[in-house]
Amino acid sequence: MASEPHLRVSHVTKRFGGVTAVDDVSFDVPKGAFATLLGPSGCGKTTTLRTIAGFYDPDHGDIEIAGRRVNDLPAHRRGTAMVFQDYALFPHMTVRDNVAYGLRVAHVSRSDRERRVAETIAFVGLKGLEDRWPNQLSGGQQQRVAVARALVIEPQVLLLDEPLSNLDAKLREQLRVEMRILQRRLGMTFVYVTHDQEEALSLSDWIAVMNAGKVEQAGAPWEIYYHPKTAFLADFVGAVNLVAARVEDLADGMVTVRFGAHQAVVRRPDAELRTGQDVRLCVRPESFAIAPAGAPTTGIALPGAIVRRAFLGDTMRYWVKVDDREWIVDQPDPGGSATLDGPVSLSLRPDRVHVIAE
């Protein structure tokens, strides 16, 4: 990816009356990246997206696209296009006319307009449906029309506001794959808003997690998932074991931590730590190996007992009581009667333990 950001949001704040919806938000999105703003409802992600689009004016801060400050430009001159959560298709227009609308408003010649509309409709897999009305289309087809209407104007940045949230789970998963393939074929910068962690992790090159109007952390999906900087972030992005611990010793990029009756030497995080400090250990459920009690273990060994389990399709989730707390442990489902029960031994490699210093 290019080193220069294609989209730069610098110290943007947006207030509605006495409510600060976006609070001093800054981030850079590289050209051609699939970037996602992830967070719970009300965290400010859609307001940030609409401010980039030009539907809201920021109270403070700047927005740059391809090195050009766009704060004072109207939405249609920013080089962005928006796909809305409800698609916002015109019910009285056919697929062809919906897709052509932006070009017609821009006074593109009829021959050029017809060519671009036909190419775009074919590109998103809607050829043969040009004369249908929106109410004659499935949810997935309506979503493709909305994407085609945005793409046909050839924006520099495509903005998508939870465009899959109204679809059933299987179709949503299918369209995630299609969306990612589409973005890679175009090489276009996408900025995608969602509250769905799985969606964000599977689609994105880069994720910014928002909470209460601020960006908690931004980076590659694996960094967000395995190296969260805050307990909120660890808990919001996937299942997690968050365990209270205390720093016992610091040396050579490692930290010795004590949790309950156990002690471990793990990698030191990029944060200030001191001996005696209270921290949290972040351990994802799939990081464990689990075996019947008495089996050989390596790394950090935690003897315990299974208190309950849940079949999740391709995964068996166990809740294992170790001392006075339960740990969530995910394992590939071995099939039928091969599931574990009773006393077990957990083992954990030290490099799978992340220390959160709050």
N, C-alpha and C positions, 0 to 999 in steps of 0.2 A: 504494500500500500504506500501511497505517497506520504512524504513526511509533512508537507504543508496541509493544514486542515482544509477541507472543502466547505465545511460548515463550522463556524465558530460562534458560540454563545458566550458572551463575556459579562458576568456580574448582572444578569438580568433579574429584575424584580418586577412583579406585577401584583397590584392590590385591587381588591374590589371592596370599596368602602373601608371598613376597619379590618377586613380580612386580607392577610398576605398569602396569596395563593402560590406564588413563586418567590423564593427568598434568596437573592444573590446567587443565582445558578450560573455556573460556568462549565463548559466542556467543549472539546474539539472532536469533530467527526472527520476521519480521513476520506478522501475521494474514493468512491466505489465501495464503501463499506455498507454492510447491513447493520445499522445501529438501532438499538432498542432502548426506550425509556420504560423502565419496569418499576412498578410500585403499587401499593394498595389504593383503593378508591379514595379520592380526595387528597392525594399526595402532591398534586400539581403537574402531573405529566401531560395531561391533555391541554392545560393552560399553556404550558411551555411549547407544545406543538403548535397551538393556534397563534401564539406570539411569533413563532418562526414564520408561520404562513402569512402573517400580516392581518389576521382577524382581530387581534388585540395589539394595542401599542404598549410597549414596556414603560413602566414608570421610571426605571433606571436601567442602564446597561446597553449593550450593543449586540447586534446580530450581523454577521458577515457571511456572505455566500460567494465562494470563489474569489476571496479577497476584497469584495465590494460590500460596504456597509449598506444595509437594506432597510434600516429602521424607518426612513422617511418615504419609502416606496410603497405604493398600493400593492395589494396581494397579487394582482395579475401581472405585475412587472418584476416580481422577485425571483422568478425562475423556479418557483415551487408549484406543486400540484398536490391536492389533498384527496385522500380516499376516506370517506366518513364511515362511522360505525354502522349507520343505518343505510349506507350506500347513497342516499339522497338522489335516486334516479327520478327522472321526470316521468310520471305515469302515463302522460298523454303522448309520449314520444316512443318510437320504436328503438330497438337496440342501435340501429345505424344512426338515428337522429340524436340519441343520447350521447353516443361517442363523438359525433360531429359537433356537438354544441359549442365547445370551447373554440374550435377552429372557426365556426361561423361568427362568434362574437369578435374574434380577432380579425375578421374580414379576409381570411385566407381564400384564395381563388377556388372556384368550384372544382376544377380539375385536380388541383393539388389536394384539396380537402377530400375528395372522393378516393384518391389514391392512398392517402395516409390513413383514412378510416378503414379501408379494405385491408390494408397491411396490418393494422393494429388489431382488428377483429380476428384475423387469421392467427396472429401472433399469440393471442390469449385463448385460442381454441374455441371460438364462437362462430366460425364460418358455417353458414347455413341457417343461422338464427337471426340474421340481420333485420328481418321484418317482424319479429315477434315483439309483443309489448312486455313490459316488466312483470306484469301479473301472470304471464305465461311461462316465466322462467323459474327454475329452482333457486334456492338460496345461493348455491355455489355459482350458478350462472349469473345471477345478479351481481355477485361480488366481482366476477370477471369483467362485467360491463363497467362497473365503477372503476376498476383498475385501468381498463382500456380508455375510458374517458379522460383519466388523468395522464396516461402515457402518451396519448395522441398529440398533446400540445408540446411534447418533448421537453419536459422540465429538467433542470439540473439536479433537483432534489425532490424525491417523492416522499410525501408525508402520509402515514397510514395510522388512523385512530381506531384501534381495536377492530379491524375489519373482519375478523373471524369469530367474534364473540357471540353472534346470533345463530351460529351453525351447530349442528350436532357433532358429537365428539369425533366420530369416524371421518366425517367430511372435513372437519377442522384439521385433522391430522393430514389428510390427503392434500388439502390446499396449502398447508404449511410447506410441504415438499415442493409444490408447484410454485409458491411464492419465492422460495429460495432459488430454485432453478431459473425462474424468470429474472430475478435480480442479478444473478451471475451472468446470464446471457446478455443482459443490457449493460452490465458494468456500471450501473447507475447508483448514486448514493440514496439509500433508503433510510428514513427515520420512522421507526415503528413504535407505537404505544400499546402496551398490554399490561394486565395485572397477572397474567398467567406465566408462572416461573418456567414451566416446561417449554412453553412456546418461545419464551425469550432465549433460553439456553440452546434450543435446537435450531433457531433461525439465525442467531446473531454472530457477527464478528466482534462486536463491542456492545457492552451494556452499561447504562447508567441507572443505578437503583435510587429511586427518590423516596423520601419520607418527609412529611410535614413541610413540603415546599422546598426542600433542600436535596442536593445530591449527596447520598451517604457514601457512595463509592462508584467509581467507573473503571472499566477495564475489560479484558477478555473474559468470556464466559467461565473458563476454568478458574481464573483468579477470583471472580466473584463467588464461585461455588466453594472452592477449597480454601481460599485465603480471605475470608470476610474480615473487615476491620472492626465491625461492631456486632454485638449480640443480636440486634434487630435484623441485620442483614443475614446473619447465619440462619436465623429462625425463619425468615421470610422466604429465602431461596432454598426450598427443598426440606426434607426431613433431616433432623440433626440431633446429636447428643451435645448439650451444652452443660459442662460440668464445672462446678466451682473448684478452684485450685489455688495454691499459694506458691510463689517463687521461693525456692530454697537456695539456689546457687546460679551464678552466671559465669560462663567461661567459653571462649573460642567459638562464638556464634551459636552456642547451645544454651539451653536453660533447663535446670532441674526443677521439676514441679512436683508437689505433693497433693494428691486428691484422695480424701478418705484415708484408708490404710495403705495406699499405694504411692509409689514414687516412680518417676520416669524422667529420662533425659531426652528432650525433644529439640527441634530446631527453634532458634530464637526468631521472633517476628521482627518486622521493620517498625518497631515502636520502642519508646522508652520503657525500660523495666528496671526494677530495683528489688533487692532481696527483701522478702517479707511481703511483697505486694500481692494483693488478691487479683486473680485473673480468671478467665474462663477458658476451658479447653473445648475446642470445636472438633467433633469427630463425626463424619458422615456414616450412616448405617452400613453402607457397602464396604467400608474400610476394614471390617473385622473378618477374621476367619473363626469359624465355630466348629467344635468337635465334641464328642461325648467326653464326660469328665475323665481325667486321667490320661487323655491322649497327649502326645508331645506338643509343646507350644514353642513359638519363637517370639522375640520382641517383648512387648508388654503383655503379661499373662494376667487374666482376670477370671478366676473361678466363680461360677454362679449357677443359677437354675432358671430354666424357662418358666415363665409365669403365664404367658399366653402367646398365641401366634395368629397370623392372618394370611390367607392365600391371596396374592395380588396378581395372579395370572402367571407371569414369567418369574415372579419373585415370591419367596416365602419370607414374611416379616416376623421376627421373634422379638419379644420383650423379655430380656434376661435380667434377673435381679442379682446384682453384685453388691454385697454388703447391704446398704440401706437405700439404694436407688436402682431404678430400672434403666437399662440401656436398650436402645432400638438397634436391631441387627438385621440387615437384609442379606439374603443369600439366594443365588439362582435356585429356582424350585427343582428339587431332585426327582419329583414325581411320586405321587401317591403315598405309600406307607414309609417311604424313606425319610420323612420329616423327623426332626429331632424332638425329644421331650426330656423333662427332668434335668438332672445335673449336667452341666456342660462346662467346657473351657473356652473362653474367648482369648484370641491373640490378636495383637495389633502392632503393626510396624510403627516405630517412632515417627517416621516421616509422614505418616498419615494423621498426625495430631497437630492441629493448628492452635496457637495460643492467641487469645484475644485480650488485649490489655485495655481495659476501660476503667 
